[in-house]
Amino acid sequence: MVEKKSQLISVDDRKTVGQQFVENPRMTCRDVNVYYGDKHAVHDVSIDIARNEVLAMIGPSGCGKSTFLRCLNRMNDTIDICRVTGEITLDDNDIYAKNIDIVSLRALVGMVFQKPNPFPKSIYDNVAYGPTIHGLTESKSDLDGIVENSLVKAGLWDEVKDRLDQPGTGLSGGQQQRLCIARAIAVEPELILMDEPCSALDPIATAKIEELIAELREQYTIVIVTHNMQQAARVSQRTAYFHLGDLIEVGYTDRLFTTPRHQLTEDYITGRFG
């Protein structure tokens, strides 16, 4: 049996290639490592996230892309055995500094999960919850405006405006995911993190989410983890390829998918493994 090329590349050759860094980034990550107990899950990742870009993270299951994504809003803090080292800054502020309020951070760096997770509340209350607890409104009319604006941005307003008092859990899967995006937008984030946001959706709902991502990029910076390489090619400006906890390659999406610079990236894109 012929051994795969990817297995012949030594760890020493896995130095990140491509456009890791950008001018005037919204977020910077330097030498980020993640440990689950004794397991070293993410190794020395350094990358910038540009303003108003969609950065896609791809790679085989278990390669560390979702783990790294959760570092960007300190979601890994919820895991007792998880430890993160290195430096991550948002607009030059160290998000792991001791004086950082994590609740406020997660408002600035919102997250949309793989499976839609609306609260067991009305559609209106799902969107209004964040602005209410963060004190972003002074009146009911202000709150009404935020709810409507967020639902409009999420492409959901026309579908739900006449039933805002009905449960969010009663919406279809694609509508629930757009409701979760509206909920994230409502607290005025700087970044939106998306962890496989379309994996539980049908093709029609997926297309709507992808269209929404393109529209949201005009106002937000977005980082999306996806197993779907075609989706990464459609929605992102840059793509980062992860393999066994290493960031292997970062590049402009059209270039990375047509002329990858690293053998591991080429092997994954051409289907030799993954």
Secondary structure as GFF3:
##gff-version 3
##sequence-region A 1 274
A	DSSP	three_ten_helix	5	8	.	.	.	ID=ss1
A	DSSP	three_ten_helix	11	13	.	.	.	ID=ss2
A	DSSP	beta_strand	17	18	.	.	.	ID=ss3
A	DSSP	beta_strand	27	36	.	.	.	ID=ss4
A	DSSP	beta_strand	39	49	.	.	.	ID=ss5
A	DSSP	beta_strand	54	58	.	.	.	ID=ss6
A	DSSP	alpha_helix	65	71	.	.	.	ID=ss7
A	DSSP	three_ten_helix	75	78	.	.	.	ID=ss8
A	DSSP	beta_strand	82	90	.	.	.	ID=ss9
A	DSSP	beta_strand	93	94	.	.	.	ID=ss10
A	DSSP	alpha_helix	102	108	.	.	.	ID=ss11
A	DSSP	beta_strand	109	112	.	.	.	ID=ss12
A	DSSP	alpha_helix	123	133	.	.	.	ID=ss13
A	DSSP	alpha_helix	140	153	.	.	.	ID=ss14
A	DSSP	alpha_helix	157	160	.	.	.	ID=ss15
A	DSSP	three_ten_helix	168	170	.	.	.	ID=ss16
A	DSSP	alpha_helix	173	185	.	.	.	ID=ss17
A	DSSP	beta_strand	191	195	.	.	.	ID=ss18
A	DSSP	alpha_helix	203	216	.	.	.	ID=ss19
A	DSSP	beta_strand	221	225	.	.	.	ID=ss20
A	DSSP	alpha_helix	229	235	.	.	.	ID=ss21
A	DSSP	beta_strand	238	243	.	.	.	ID=ss22
A	DSSP	beta_strand	246	252	.	.	.	ID=ss23
A	DSSP	alpha_helix	253	258	.	.	.	ID=ss24
A	DSSP	alpha_helix	263	269	.	.	.	ID=ss25
###
